[in-house]
């Protein structure tokens, strides 16, 4: 009996030892799993595509951020990216940046360390590519007294079904067809040209980064402009008109004379198309051009 009891106890201790050994092995694995999950979460930023697309920051604030970037020797695209991320890509174009040096710049290294480079990269690329590619306003400044525009991104449109406006409209003040030349803001290749039901006569230019710059409602194209042609920033591609909103090519007059300008970005943030608000970028480049005169 005593011998049998001994074997039972010995067997129990062996089983307990095995369980303890498994626990010791499992604990490091659990810790590694937790670290992996935390690392994975750090690579995912909770920013809505809607906020990214609408990008509501004024050109004045963009220019102030550029001044601050130069002052502190920070790459401008990087600074704008982290500031956008920290502010959820802005839900107010009049965001107050008066205290940015005290509240943001002084903590800049800590802010950068909050995010993995992998998580920031697609946002950084998006902003950097647009800032580098847009070299000029789509209308020569000699016509600056003839046009007007504002931030119309997100306004409701109904032709072809209820939808939002995914661009910026630049209006001819006097509603005169064909008097204002439209120029390419970027270098690139003409990917699309011709009639489009909603856009009328339009030109679509693909940049080296894959971004697509869309110029719609043209009255006519500049001579020699054709699909596959390489253009450089400043080339005339057409003339402002009021074509579109019809399946019948050449239809005019369904709205006021204006340029619809759109930017579809190439980004890893979504598999679908993402049309980003052009207004902050084109008003920024327009102000820079005016201030450099």
C-alpha positions as CSV (number, residue, x, y, z in Angstrom):
1,X,0.0,0.0,0.0
2,X,2.8,2.4,0.9
3,X,4.7,1.6,-2.3
4,X,1.5,2.2,-4.3
5,X,0.9,5.5,-2.6
6,X,4.5,6.5,-3.3
7,X,4.1,5.8,-7.0
8,X,0.9,7.8,-7.1
9,X,2.5,10.8,-5.4
10,X,5.6,10.5,-7.7
11,X,3.3,10.4,-10.8
12,X,1.4,13.4,-9.5
13,X,4.6,15.4,-9.0
14,X,5.7,14.5,-12.5
15,X,2.4,15.7,-13.9
16,X,2.6,18.9,-11.9
17,X,6.2,19.4,-13.2
18,X,5.1,19.0,-16.8
19,X,2.3,21.5,-16.3
20,X,4.7,24.0,-14.7
21,X,7.1,23.5,-17.5
22,X,4.4,24.2,-20.1
23,X,3.4,27.4,-18.2
24,X,7.0,28.6,-18.1
25,X,7.2,28.0,-21.9
26,X,3.8,29.6,-22.6
27,X,4.4,32.9,-20.6
28,X,7.2,34.2,-22.9
29,X,5.0,33.3,-25.9
30,X,2.1,35.3,-24.5
31,X,4.4,38.2,-23.8
32,X,5.8,38.1,-27.4
33,X,2.2,37.9,-28.7
34,X,1.2,41.0,-26.7
35,X,4.2,42.9,-28.0
36,X,3.4,41.8,-31.5
37,X,-0.2,43.0,-31.2
38,X,0.9,46.3,-29.7
39,X,3.4,46.8,-32.5
40,X,0.7,46.0,-35.1
41,X,-1.7,48.5,-33.5
42,X,1.1,51.1,-33.6
43,X,1.1,50.6,-37.4
44,X,-2.6,51.4,-37.7
45,X,-3.8,55.0,-37.3
46,X,-7.4,55.6,-36.6
47,X,-8.0,58.4,-39.2
48,X,-11.1,58.4,-41.4
49,X,-10.6,58.5,-45.2
50,X,-13.3,61.2,-45.2
51,X,-11.0,63.5,-43.0
52,X,-8.0,62.7,-45.2
53,X,-9.9,63.5,-48.4
54,X,-11.5,66.8,-47.1
55,X,-8.1,68.0,-45.7
56,X,-9.6,71.1,-44.1
57,X,-6.7,73.4,-43.4
58,X,-6.4,76.9,-44.8
59,X,-3.6,78.0,-47.2
60,X,-2.6,80.7,-44.6
61,X,-2.0,78.0,-42.0
62,X,0.0,75.8,-44.5
63,X,2.2,78.8,-45.2
64,X,2.7,79.4,-41.5
65,X,3.6,75.8,-41.0
66,X,6.2,76.1,-43.8
67,X,7.7,79.2,-42.1
68,X,8.0,77.2,-38.8
69,X,9.5,74.2,-40.6
70,X,12.2,76.5,-42.1
71,X,12.8,78.2,-38.8
72,X,13.4,74.9,-37.0
73,X,15.1,73.2,-40.0
74,X,12.3,70.5,-40.2
75,X,11.3,69.0,-43.5
76,X,8.0,70.8,-44.4
77,X,6.2,67.8,-45.8
78,X,7.1,65.8,-42.6
79,X,6.0,68.6,-40.3
80,X,2.6,69.0,-42.1
81,X,2.1,65.2,-42.0
82,X,2.6,64.9,-38.3
83,X,0.6,68.0,-37.6
84,X,-2.2,66.6,-39.7
85,X,-2.1,63.2,-38.0
86,X,-2.1,64.8,-34.5
87,X,-5.2,66.8,-35.6
88,X,-7.0,63.9,-37.2
89,X,-6.3,65.4,-40.7
90,X,-8.3,68.5,-39.6
91,X,-12.0,69.0,-39.3
92,X,-11.7,72.7,-39.3
93,X,-9.7,74.7,-41.8
94,X,-9.5,77.6,-39.4
95,X,-7.6,75.5,-36.8
96,X,-5.7,77.7,-34.3
97,X,-1.9,77.2,-34.8
98,X,-0.9,80.3,-32.8
99,X,0.6,78.2,-30.0
100,X,2.2,75.6,-32.3
101,X,5.7,76.3,-31.2
102,X,5.0,75.7,-27.5
103,X,2.4,72.9,-27.9
104,X,3.8,71.0,-30.9
105,X,7.3,71.9,-32.0
106,X,8.8,71.7,-28.4
107,X,7.3,68.1,-28.2
108,X,8.1,67.2,-31.8
109,X,10.4,64.3,-31.1
110,X,8.0,62.8,-28.6
111,X,5.1,63.2,-31.1
112,X,7.1,61.4,-33.8
113,X,8.0,58.5,-31.5
114,X,4.3,57.9,-30.8
115,X,3.9,56.5,-34.3
116,X,5.8,53.9,-36.3
117,X,7.4,55.0,-39.5
118,X,5.4,52.3,-41.3
119,X,2.1,53.8,-40.1
120,X,3.1,57.4,-41.1
121,X,4.6,56.6,-44.5
122,X,1.4,56.5,-46.6
123,X,0.2,59.9,-45.1
124,X,3.7,61.4,-45.6
125,X,3.9,60.2,-49.2
126,X,0.4,61.5,-50.0
127,X,1.2,65.0,-48.8
128,X,4.8,65.1,-50.0
129,X,3.9,64.0,-53.6
130,X,1.2,66.7,-54.0
131,X,3.4,69.5,-52.5
132,X,6.3,68.5,-54.8
133,X,4.2,67.9,-58.0
134,X,2.1,71.1,-58.0
135,X,4.4,73.7,-59.3
136,X,1.8,76.3,-60.5
137,X,-1.8,77.4,-60.1
138,X,-3.9,76.1,-63.0
139,X,-4.5,79.6,-64.3
140,X,-1.7,82.1,-65.1
141,X,-1.7,84.9,-62.5
142,X,-2.1,87.5,-65.3
143,X,-5.8,86.4,-65.3
144,X,-6.1,86.7,-61.5
145,X,-8.7,89.5,-61.8
146,X,-10.9,87.3,-64.0
147,X,-11.5,84.3,-61.7
148,X,-12.8,83.5,-58.2
149,X,-12.9,80.3,-56.2
150,X,-13.4,78.8,-52.7
151,X,-13.4,75.6,-50.9
152,X,-16.3,73.7,-52.5
153,X,-15.1,70.2,-51.7
154,X,-17.9,68.1,-50.2
155,X,-20.8,70.3,-51.5
156,X,-23.8,68.3,-52.7
157,X,-24.3,67.5,-56.3
158,X,-27.3,65.8,-57.9
159,X,-26.6,65.2,-61.6
160,X,-26.2,61.4,-62.1
161,X,-27.5,60.8,-58.6
162,X,-26.9,62.4,-55.2
163,X,-23.1,62.7,-54.5
164,X,-20.6,65.1,-53.1
165,X,-18.3,67.5,-55.0
166,X,-14.8,66.0,-55.1
167,X,-12.9,69.0,-56.4
168,X,-12.5,72.7,-56.5
169,X,-14.4,75.0,-58.9
170,X,-12.6,78.0,-60.2
171,X,-15.2,80.4,-61.7
172,X,-14.9,82.9,-64.5
173,X,-16.2,86.1,-62.9
174,X,-17.9,87.3,-66.1
175,X,-19.0,83.9,-67.3
176,X,-17.2,84.2,-70.7
177,X,-16.6,81.0,-72.5
178,X,-13.1,80.2,-73.6
179,X,-11.3,83.3,-72.5
180,X,-9.2,81.9,-69.7
181,X,-6.4,79.4,-70.6
182,X,-6.0,76.4,-68.3
183,X,-2.5,75.2,-67.6
184,X,-1.1,72.0,-66.2
185,X,-0.1,72.3,-62.5
186,X,2.3,69.4,-62.8
187,X,4.6,67.4,-65.0
188,X,3.0,64.2,-66.3
189,X,1.5,62.2,-69.1
190,X,-2.0,62.9,-70.5
191,X,-3.9,59.7,-69.6
192,X,-7.4,60.8,-70.6
193,X,-8.7,63.4,-73.0
194,X,-12.1,64.0,-74.7
195,X,-15.7,63.9,-73.7
196,X,-17.0,62.8,-70.3
197,X,-20.7,62.9,-69.4
198,X,-20.2,64.7,-66.1
199,X,-17.0,66.5,-66.9
200,X,-17.6,67.5,-70.5
201,X,-14.4,68.1,-72.3
202,X,-11.7,67.1,-69.9
203,X,-8.0,66.3,-69.6
204,X,-6.6,63.9,-67.0
205,X,-2.9,64.0,-66.4
206,X,-1.0,61.2,-64.5
207,X,2.1,62.3,-62.6
208,X,5.2,60.2,-61.9
209,X,3.9,59.3,-58.4
210,X,0.6,57.9,-59.9
211,X,-1.5,60.9,-58.8
212,X,-4.2,61.9,-61.3
213,X,-4.9,65.6,-62.0
214,X,-8.3,66.2,-63.6
215,X,-9.3,69.4,-65.5
216,X,-13.0,69.4,-66.5
217,X,-15.7,71.5,-68.3
218,X,-13.2,72.8,-70.8
219,X,-14.6,74.7,-73.8
220,X,-11.8,73.4,-76.1
221,X,-8.4,71.8,-75.9
222,X,-5.1,73.5,-76.8
223,X,-3.8,72.5,-80.2
224,X,-1.5,69.4,-80.0
225,X,-2.9,68.1,-76.7
226,X,-3.5,64.4,-77.1
227,X,-3.5,61.2,-75.1
228,X,0.0,60.0,-74.3
229,X,1.6,63.4,-74.7
230,X,4.0,64.5,-72.0
231,X,3.4,67.9,-70.5
232,X,5.3,70.0,-68.0
233,X,3.9,72.4,-65.4
234,X,2.8,75.6,-67.1
235,X,1.8,74.1,-70.4
236,X,-1.6,75.3,-71.7
237,X,-3.9,72.3,-72.0
238,X,-7.3,73.9,-72.8
239,X,-9.7,76.8,-72.1
240,X,-12.3,77.3,-69.4
241,X,-15.8,76.5,-70.5
242,X,-19.2,75.1,-69.4
243,X,-19.4,71.7,-71.1
244,X,-20.8,68.6,-69.6
245,X,-23.7,67.1,-67.6
246,X,-24.9,65.4,-70.8
247,X,-24.3,62.2,-72.8
248,X,-24.3,64.3,-75.9
249,X,-20.8,65.5,-76.8
250,X,-20.4,69.2,-77.1
251,X,-23.3,70.1,-74.8
252,X,-22.7,73.6,-73.2
253,X,-24.5,75.9,-70.8
254,X,-25.8,73.6,-68.1
255,X,-23.9,75.7,-65.5
256,X,-21.7,78.7,-65.2
257,X,-18.3,78.9,-66.9
258,X,-15.7,77.3,-64.6
259,X,-12.9,74.8,-64.2
260,X,-13.6,71.8,-62.1
261,X,-10.2,70.7,-60.7
262,X,-9.8,67.3,-59.1
263,X,-6.9,65.3,-57.6
264,X,-7.1,61.6,-57.3
265,X,-4.2,60.3,-55.1
266,X,-2.3,57.1,-55.5
267,X,-2.2,55.7,-51.9
268,X,-2.0,52.5,-50.0
269,X,-4.6,53.8,-47.6
270,X,-7.4,52.4,-49.7
271,X,-8.0,50.1,-52.6
272,X,-10.7,52.4,-54.0
273,X,-10.1,55.8,-55.6
274,X,-9.6,58.7,-53.2
275,X,-10.2,62.2,-54.5
276,X,-8.6,64.7,-52.1
277,X,-9.5,68.3,-51.6
278,X,-7.4,70.4,-54.0
279,X,-8.3,73.7,-52.4
280,X,-5.6,73.9,-49.7
281,X,-2.9,73.0,-52.1
282,X,-3.8,75.2,-55.0
283,X,-4.5,78.2,-52.8
284,X,-1.1,77.6,-51.1
285,X,0.7,77.6,-54.5
286,X,-1.3,80.6,-55.7
287,X,-0.3,82.6,-52.6
288,X,3.3,81.5,-53.0
289,X,3.4,82.7,-56.6
290,X,1.7,86.0,-55.7
291,X,4.2,86.6,-52.8
292,X,7.2,85.9,-55.0
293,X,6.3,88.6,-57.5
